[in-house]
C-alpha cells in the first residue's frame, strides 16, 4: 500500500507540474489520448508483472507484440475470419509463453537467455512471414478497429472514455482477483519469495512458473492486437521495439520487486500511467525526445534503488527487533516473578 501511495503521489506531482508549465496538458483531447496509450501499455505491463512476481524476467514482450501485430492483419488478408484470426494469434501467444516456461523449468535455462533468444526469434519470424512489408487493415475492418480507436459514452462526459481503457481496467480487476484472492495467485507470490520453501511446502513450482510466462505472453498478445488495431500500420522490423522496457518499468515502479514475491496490479496500472504521463510531459515541456530513454532509465534506476533501500531498512528493523527482544523478555521476568509471589501471598 505504501508503494502504491508513493507512485500515486509521484504521478500527481508530474501531472501538476506539467499542467502548470502547459495548461493544454489537461485538455480533454490530451487526457483521452494519454488514457488510451496508458491502457495499451498497461495490458502488457500486467503480464510482465506476473513474471516479475515469480522472480523472472521476459525480454520478448515487444517482439511478441510485433509478431501478433503483423500476423493479425496478415491472416485477415488471407481471408481468415475475424474470430479465427484473433483466436490464432492468442493461441500462438500462449504457445510462446508455454515454450518459455518449459525451457526455464525443464531445461533449467535462465529466463534472461530464453526470452532474449525469443525476442530475436519472434522478430525475425515476423519479418520473414510478412516479407518485411508494412501490414495494415486498409479500412476493411472498421468495427474491429473501434475496439482500439473507439470511445465508450459516459453520461456527463462529452468525449467519452477510450474503449481500450475500459477493457484494460477489466483485465486489471481480473488479474488482481486472481493474484490476491485465489490459491494460484498465492502460489505465485510464494514462489517469488522463496522457491525452495514453496517447493518443500508442496507447491508445484514448475507449473506456477509456466503459468506466469503463459499469462505474460497472452497479455502481450492481447496488447499486440490492440496496438495493431490502433496504429493500423505495422512495420515488422520496428513495431513493438523496446515495449518490454516500458512494461518492466511500469511493473517495477508499481511495486513489483525484481527479487520476486511482491507486486500489486493496481500499482502496475499506475506505473504504466506514470510512464505515459512522463512521455507526454517530455513532449509538452519541450525536452528533446532523444532523452526519452535516458529519462526512462533514470526512473527505472530510481525505482530499483528505492526498492533496495526499503528492503535494507526492513531487514535492519527486523534485526534490531531480534536483538532487543531478549532484553524485553528479561525485564518482563522479574515482573512476572513479583506478580506470582503476590498471588501466593
C-alpha positions in Angstrom: 0.0 0.0 0.0 2.9 2.4 0.8 4.4 1.8 -2.6 1.1 2.5 -4.3 0.7 5.7 -2.4 4.2 6.7 -3.3 3.8 6.1 -7.0 0.4 7.8 -7.0 1.9 10.9 -5.3 4.6 10.9 -7.9 2.0 10.7 -10.7 0.0 13.6 -9.3 3.2 15.7 -8.9 4.2 15.1 -12.5 0.7 16.0 -13.7 0.5 19.2 -11.6 4.0 20.4 -12.6 3.4 19.7 -16.3 0.0 21.3 -16.3 1.4 24.4 -14.6 4.0 24.6 -17.4 1.5 24.0 -20.2 -2.3 24.2 -19.4 -3.0 22.3 -22.6 -1.7 19.2 -20.9 -5.1 18.9 -19.1 -7.2 19.3 -22.3 -9.8 16.7 -23.0 -8.0 15.5 -26.1 -4.7 15.1 -24.3 -6.2 13.3 -21.3 -8.1 11.0 -23.6 -5.0 10.3 -25.7 -2.9 9.6 -22.6 -5.6 7.3 -21.2 -5.6 5.3 -24.5 -1.9 4.8 -24.6 -1.8 4.0 -20.9 -4.3 1.2 -21.5 -2.3 -0.3 -24.3 0.9 -0.3 -22.3 -1.0 -1.3 -19.2 -2.1 -4.5 -20.7 1.5 -5.7 -21.4 2.7 -4.4 -18.1 0.2 -6.5 -16.2 1.6 -9.6 -18.0 5.1 -8.6 -17.2 4.1 -8.2 -13.5 3.2 -11.9 -13.2 6.6 -13.0 -14.4 8.5 -10.4 -12.2 6.5 -11.5 -9.2 7.8 -15.0 -9.6 11.4 -13.6 -9.7 11.7 -14.0 -13.5 12.0 -11.6 -16.5 10.6 -11.5 -20.0 12.6 -9.6 -22.6 10.4 -10.9 -25.6 7.3 -8.8 -24.8 8.0 -6.3 -27.5 8.7 -8.9 -30.1 5.5 -10.8 -29.2 3.6 -7.5 -29.7 5.3 -7.1 -33.1 4.6 -10.7 -34.1 1.0 -10.6 -33.2 0.6 -7.1 -34.7 1.9 -8.5 -38.0 0.1 -11.8 -38.0 -3.4 -10.4 -37.3 -3.7 -8.2 -40.5 -1.7 -10.8 -42.5 -4.2 -13.6 -41.5 -7.2 -11.4 -42.2 -5.7 -10.6 -45.6 -5.6 -14.4 -46.2 -9.4 -14.5 -45.8 -9.4 -15.8 -42.3 -12.5 -14.9 -40.3 -12.1 -12.3 -37.5 -12.7 -14.9 -34.7 -10.3 -17.4 -36.3 -7.6 -14.8 -36.7 -8.0 -13.5 -33.2 -8.0 -17.0 -31.8 -4.9 -18.0 -33.8 -2.8 -15.1 -32.5 -3.8 -15.6 -28.9 -3.1 -19.3 -29.2 0.3 -18.5 -30.7 1.0 -16.2 -27.8 0.0 -18.9 -25.3 2.3 -21.4 -27.0 5.2 -18.9 -26.8 4.6 -18.5 -23.1 4.4 -22.3 -22.7 7.7 -22.7 -24.5 9.4 -20.1 -22.3 8.1 -21.8 -19.2 9.1 -25.3 -20.3 12.6 -24.2 -21.3 13.1 -22.5 -17.9 11.7 -25.2 -15.7 12.5 -28.4 -17.6 15.8 -27.4 -19.2 16.8 -25.2 -16.3 17.8 -22.3 -18.6 18.0 -18.8 -17.4 14.9 -16.6 -18.1 17.1 -13.9 -19.4 18.6 -16.1 -22.0 15.4 -17.8 -23.0 13.4 -14.6 -23.5 16.4 -12.8 -25.1 16.5 -15.5 -27.7 12.8 -15.3 -28.1 13.0 -11.6 -28.7 15.2 -12.2 -31.7 13.3 -15.3 -33.0 9.9 -13.7 -33.0 11.1 -10.5 -34.6 12.8 -12.5 -37.3 9.8 -14.7 -37.9 7.5 -11.6 -38.2 9.8 -10.1 -40.8 10.1 -13.4 -42.7 6.4 -14.3 -42.9 5.4 -10.8 -44.0 8.4 -10.4 -46.3 9.3 -7.3 -44.3 6.3 -5.5 -45.7 4.2 -3.0 -43.7 1.0 -4.6 -42.6 -2.4 -2.9 -42.1 -6.1 -3.3 -42.2 -6.7 -0.9 -45.2 -10.0 0.3 -43.7 -11.6 -3.1 -44.2 -12.4 -3.8 -40.5 -13.7 -0.6 -39.0 -15.9 -2.3 -36.4 -13.0 -4.4 -35.2 -10.7 -1.3 -35.0 -13.3 0.5 -32.9 -12.1 -1.7 -30.0 -8.9 0.3 -30.0 -10.0 3.6 -31.5 -13.5 4.0 -30.2 -14.8 5.6 -27.0 -17.5 4.4 -24.6 -20.0 7.2 -23.9 -20.3 8.2 -20.3 -23.2 10.4 -19.0 -21.9 13.9 -18.4 -18.7 13.4 -20.2 -18.9 14.6 -23.8 -15.8 12.9 -25.2 -16.3 9.5 -23.5 -13.8 7.0 -22.2 -11.4 5.2 -24.6 -12.7 1.6 -25.1 -9.2 0.1 -24.5 -9.0 1.9 -21.1 -12.3 0.2 -20.0 -11.0 -3.2 -21.3 -7.7 -2.7 -19.6 -9.4 -1.9 -16.3 -11.5 -5.1 -16.6 -8.4 -7.1 -17.2 -6.7 -5.4 -14.3 -9.6 -6.3 -12.0 -9.5 -10.0 -13.1 -5.7 -10.1 -12.7 -5.9 -8.6 -9.2 -8.6 -11.0 -8.1 -6.5 -13.9 -9.5 -3.3 -12.7 -7.8 -4.8 -11.8 -4.4 -7.9 -14.0 -3.9 -7.0 -17.4 -5.5 -4.8 -20.1 -4.3 -2.8 -20.0 -7.5 -2.1 -16.3 -7.1 -0.8 -17.0 -3.5 1.4 -19.8 -5.0 2.9 -17.3 -7.5 3.8 -14.9 -4.7 5.2 -17.7 -2.5 7.3 -18.9 -5.5 8.8 -15.4 -5.8 9.6 -15.1 -2.1 11.4 -18.4 -1.8 11.2 -21.0 -4.5 12.8 -23.8 -2.4 10.5 -23.2 0.5 7.5 -23.1 -1.8 8.6 -26.5 -3.3 9.0 -28.1 0.1 5.6 -26.9 1.1 4.0 -28.9 -1.7 3.6 -26.2 -4.4 4.3 -27.4 -7.9 6.8 -24.5 -8.7 7.4 -25.6 -12.2 3.7 -25.4 -13.1 3.5 -22.0 -11.4 6.5 -20.7 -13.4 5.0 -21.9 -16.6 1.7 -20.3 -15.7 3.3 -17.0 -15.1 5.0 -17.0 -18.5 1.9 -18.1 -20.3 -0.1 -15.2 -18.7 2.7 -12.8 -19.7 2.7 -13.9 -23.3 -1.1 -13.9 -23.6 -1.3 -10.4 -22.2 1.4 -9.4 -24.7 -0.6 -10.9 -27.4 -3.7 -9.1 -26.3 -1.7 -5.9 -26.2 -0.3 -6.7 -29.6 -3.9 -6.9 -31.0 -4.8 -3.5 -29.6 -1.6 -1.8 -30.8 -2.2 -3.1 -34.3 -5.8 -2.1 -34.4 -5.0 1.4 -33.2 -1.9 2.1 -35.2 -3.2 0.5 -38.4 0.3 0.5 -39.9 2.7 -2.2 -38.6 6.3 -2.3 -39.6 7.7 -5.8 -38.9 11.2 -4.5 -38.2 10.2 -1.9 -35.7 6.7 -2.5 -34.3 6.9 -3.2 -30.5 10.6 -2.3 -30.2 11.6 -1.6 -26.6 8.0 -2.2 -25.4 9.4 -4.6 -22.9 11.3 -1.7 -21.3 8.0 0.2 -20.8 6.3 -2.9 -19.4 9.1 -3.8 -17.0 9.5 -0.1 -15.9 5.8 0.1 -15.2 5.8 -3.1 -13.1 8.9 -2.0 -11.1 7.5 1.5 -10.5 4.2 -0.1 -9.5 5.8 -2.0 -6.7 6.9 -5.3 -8.2 10.2 -6.3 -6.7 12.8 -7.7 -9.2 13.7 -10.1 -6.5 10.1 -11.5 -6.7 7.4 -12.1 -4.2 6.0 -8.6 -4.2 3.6 -6.9 -6.6 0.3 -5.1 -7.0 -1.8 -5.0 -10.2 -3.2 -1.6 -9.2 0.3 -0.3 -8.7 1.3 -1.6 -12.2 -1.5 0.3 -13.8 -0.5 3.5 -12.0 3.1 2.8 -13.1 2.0 2.5 -16.7 0.1 5.7 -16.4 3.2 7.4 -14.9 5.3 6.2 -17.9 2.9 7.6 -20.4 2.5 10.9 -18.5 6.3 11.3 -18.4 6.5 10.6 -22.1 3.7 13.2 -22.7 5.4 15.7 -20.4 8.7 15.4 -22.3 6.9 16.5 -25.4 4.7 19.2 -23.8 7.6 20.7 -21.8 9.9 20.7 -24.8 12.5 18.3 -23.5 14.4 16.8 -26.5 12.8 13.4 -27.4 16.3 12.0 -27.7 16.4 12.0 -23.9 13.2 9.8 -23.6 15.1 6.5 -22.9 17.6 8.3 -20.7 14.7 9.6 -18.5 13.1 6.2 -18.5 16.4 4.6 -17.5 16.7 7.1 -14.6 13.2 6.4 -13.5 13.8 2.6 -13.5 17.1 3.0 -11.7 15.4 5.2 -9.1 12.7 2.6 -8.6 15.2 -0.2 -8.1 17.3 1.9 -5.7 14.2 2.8 -3.7 13.2 -0.9 -3.5 16.6 -1.9 -2.3 16.7 0.8 0.3 13.3 -0.2 1.6 14.5 -3.8 1.7 17.5 -2.9 3.7 15.5 -0.8 6.1 13.1 -3.6 6.7 16.0 -6.1 7.3 17.6 -3.7 9.7 14.4 -3.2 11.7 13.9 -7.0 11.8 17.5 -7.5 13.1 17.1 -4.7 15.7 13.8 -6.3 16.9 15.5 -9.7 17.3 18.4 -8.1 19.3 16.1 -6.1 21.6 13.6 -8.8 22.2 15.7 -10.8 24.8 16.2 -7.7 26.8 12.5 -7.1 26.9 11.8 -10.6 28.0 14.5 -10.4 30.7 12.9 -7.2 32.0 9.5 -8.9 32.0 10.6 -12.0 34.0 11.1 -10.1 37.4 7.7 -8.5 37.0 6.2 -11.9 36.3 8.0 -13.4 39.4 6.8 -10.5 41.6 3.3 -11.0 40.3 3.5 -14.7 41.1 4.7 -14.1 44.7 2.0 -11.5 45.2 -0.7 -14.1 44.2 0.9 -16.7 46.5 0.8 -14.3 49.4 
